[in-house]
């Protein structure tokens, strides 16, 4: 949540100083625009320099069933795997379980799929 507040502050500053137009922040571009729109807004997040800022899979260890505000914008369409082991015990075997589970998922990127 702190990151989103920093983004809002930076955007307001740039809009106020004419560095960007508010309407431009909603321009959708990029190869996967229907799945991961590359809004100009993404350039204000902490992950702006990352090659892949939107993780496909988020693994939460320790059996907790919450994200604790971790990357709320970037993980909007991530698949989430909850592991019942703590991080020091999360090993290759646990990672393979998470990947196998991920491979069974029907990725919808926020959309709904009607099952027949």
Secondary structure, DSSP 8 states (H G I E B T S, - for coil): -HHHHHHHHHHHHHHHTTSS-GGGGG---STTTTTS---GGGGGSTTTT-TT-S-SEEEE-TT----TTTTTTTTTT-EEEE-SS-GGG--HHHHHHHHHHHHT----TT------
